[in-house]
Amino acid sequence: MASLRIVLIEPQEAGNVGAVARALKNFGFGDLCIVGEHPELLPVAGWWASGADDLLASVRTVATLQDAVADAHLTVATTSMRGRTSPVTFTPKTLAQRFASLGDDQTLALVFGRENSGLTREELLLCQHTAAIPTSERFPTMNLAQAVCVFCYELSLIEPSPVERALADAALVERLHQRAQTLLHNVGFFDSGPEHIYDDLRAMVARADLDEREVKIALGIIRQIEWALAHGRR
C-alpha cells in the first residue's frame, strides 16, 4: 500500500494538531508534517492527541511546502467548497480510488491550509490536484482535524491495485516547471499575454500524471532548445 503524508501549513491551534495526530493513528497512518510557523505543541496537542503521543513526537517540521512534498508522487491541496467557481479534482472517495493505484514505494501528500484562511494561490499551484469534501452550501467549512479525519477514513478503506508506473516526484516535476517557464519567458511567449497563463500549463501537466521517464524526456527537449538558442541554431 502507498504511503500517506498529511501536511499542515502553519496550523494556528495546537489542539487541532493533536486531534489530527489522533485521526491519523485511528486509521493506521503515521506521517505528519508541519510547514512554517506553528504554536508550541505541548502540552495542549498531547491532550488532544489522546494516545497518539508517539505520532506527535515524530512530527516533521519544515520551512516550505516544497520541502514537505519534494519526494511525494501525488500532491493534492485540500480546499473548501465555499465560493468555488471551478471544479476540484477529487472528493475523498475519488481520491481514495486514485490512492489505490499508487505503488507501495509511492507517497500521496495531502495538504491542508491555515484554519482561518486556507492555502494561498502559490501553495495551491505547487500541488498537482485539488480535493474538497462535499458539504452543505449553507455551512461549507469544516474544522481542520475533522476534515483530515474524513479523508483518512476514506483512504483507509481502499484495496491497493497499483499501476506499475514510476511517477515522477514533486521535486522533479517542479524542476520541469521552472525550466519550462524560464524558457517560455526567454522566447517571449508571455509578451502578448499574462504570465499567469502558465498556471494553465501547470494544470495540463498535473492531469497527465507524468512518470519519471516522461519528465526527463521533457527536460531533455528543453535542454536541447536552450542549447540551440544559445548557439544561434534554427
N, C-alpha and C positions, 0 to 999 in steps of 0.2 A: 504494500500500500504506500502511496506517496505521502510526503510529509506536509503538514500544515503549519504555517507560521502566522501568528496573529501579530500585527504591527500597530501600535498605538502612537499616534502623532500628538505630542505634547499634552498628555492627559492632565486634567486640572484637578481631579479628585482622587486622592489615594484610595478611598473606599471603592471607587469604580475599578481601579487596577486590581485590588484584591478580589472583587467579585468576578472580574474577567479571568483571573487565575483559577478561581473555583470552577467556572464554567468550562474552561479547557480541560481541567482534570476530570470533571464529571463525564466528559465524552471521550476520554482517552488520548487527549492531545497535550503537548507539553512545551511547545516552542513559543515563547512570548518575548517580544522585542519592543522597547520604548525608544522613540525618536525625539531628541531635543529636550527642552526643559520639562520638568515634572516635579510635583511636590515630594517631600520626604515620605517614603512609602510606609515605614514602620513608625509607630505600631498600628496605625489605622488600617492599612492594607492587610495586615495579618489578621485583624479581627474579621474583616470581610472575606478573606480567603478561606477561613474556617476549615482548616485541614489541608489546604493546598500550599502550605508554607514552603515546602520543598520547591515548588514551581516558582514562587516568589523569589526564593534565594538564587534561582538560576536565571532570572530575567536578564536579558542582554540590553544594554543601553548604548545607543549610537548617536552621532551628531546629525546625520542627514538621512532622508528617506532612501537616497541612492545606496548608502551603506547598508540599510536594512534589507533591501531587496536584490542586491547585486548578484547573488548566487541563486535566486529563485528563477523558476522556469515558466511560471504563470503568475502575473501580478494583477491583482484586482482591487480597485478602490471602491469602498462602500459609500453610499450616498443616500440621503433621504429622498422620498418621492415628492416632498413639498416643493411646489413651484417649478417642477421639471417640465421642460417643453420638448426634450429629446429622450428617446427611449434608453434604458440601461441594457447592458448585455445580458446580465444574469439575474434571476431570483435565487434565493438559497437552494431551492430544489434543482434548478437547471445548472447551477454552479456545482452541485454535488455530482451531477452526471458528467460534467467536464473534469472534475477532480478524479473521477473513477478511471479516466483514460490516461492519466499520468503514470509514468513508470515508478518503480519502487525507489529509484535514486533521484526523483524529481520533487520539487517543492512548490507548493502554492503559497504565495504571500498575500494575505488578506489584510488590507489596510483600512484602519478606522481613524477618522479625524477628531478634532477637538470637540468636547462636549457642547460648547456654545456656538461654534462657527464651522465645524466640519473641516473639510480639506480645501486648500487653496487650488486655484486653477492650475498652477505649476505642479502641484502634487498629483492632481488628477492626471495630468499629461504624462507623468513618469510611470503610470500604471497602464497596462495593456487594455484592460477592460474595466467596466463598472458593474456594480451589483447593488440591488436595493431589496428591502423586504416590503412586499405589498401590504400596506396599512390603510386604515381609514383615511379618506381625504379630509375628514374633519379634524383628525388628530394624527398627523403622519409621522411625527418624530418620536424616536424611542430612546430610552436610556442606553448608554454605551454598553454596559455589561449585558443587558437584556438582548441587544442586537447581536453581540458576539455569541451569546447562548443559542439564539435561533440558528445562526449559521453553523455552529459546531454540531448541533443536533442533526441537521440535515447531512452534513459532511460525514458524520459518524455512521450513517445508515448505508453507505454505498458498498457495493461489491466491486472490488477492483477489476477492471478489464483494460489493462494498459495497452496503448497503441505504441508499437515499437518505433518511436522516433526520438532522436536525441535533441529535444527542444533546446534552443539557444537560451542561455541565462540572461537575466535582465541587463547585466553589465555589458555583455557583448552587443545586445540589441541597442542599448543606449549609445555605444560607440558608433554603431552604424548610423544612428540618427544624427549624431554630432558631425560626423564626416559628410553625410549627405546634405545637411543643412548648410554647412560651410561651403561645399561645392556649389550648391544652387545659388548661394549669395554671391560667390565669386564670378559666376557666369551671368549674373544679372537677372536671375529668374524672378526675384522679388521686386525688381524695379517697377514693374507695371501692376503690382498688387501688394496687399498687406502681407507682411512676413508671417502672420499667424495662420496663413493658408497651410503652413507646414503642419499645423495641428491635424488637418485632414489626412495628410500623408502618414502621420503617426497612426491614425486610426486604421488606415488601409493596411499598414504593416502589422498592427495588432490583430486584425481579423485573419491575416494569413497564417498566424502561429508558426513563424519560420523556425526551422530546425537549425542546428549549429552549422551544418554544411551550407545551407542556403544563405545564411547571414555572411559567411566567409566568402561565398561567391560574389555577393553584392558588394562587399568591401573590396574585393579584388577588382571589380568593374570600376568602382570609384577611384581606386589607386591608379588604374591604367588611364582613366580620363584625366586625373590630376597630372600624371606624367606627360601625357600628350599636350595638355595646355601649357605646362612649364617649358616644353621643348618646341612649341610652335607648330606641332603637327596637326593637320586637319583630319 
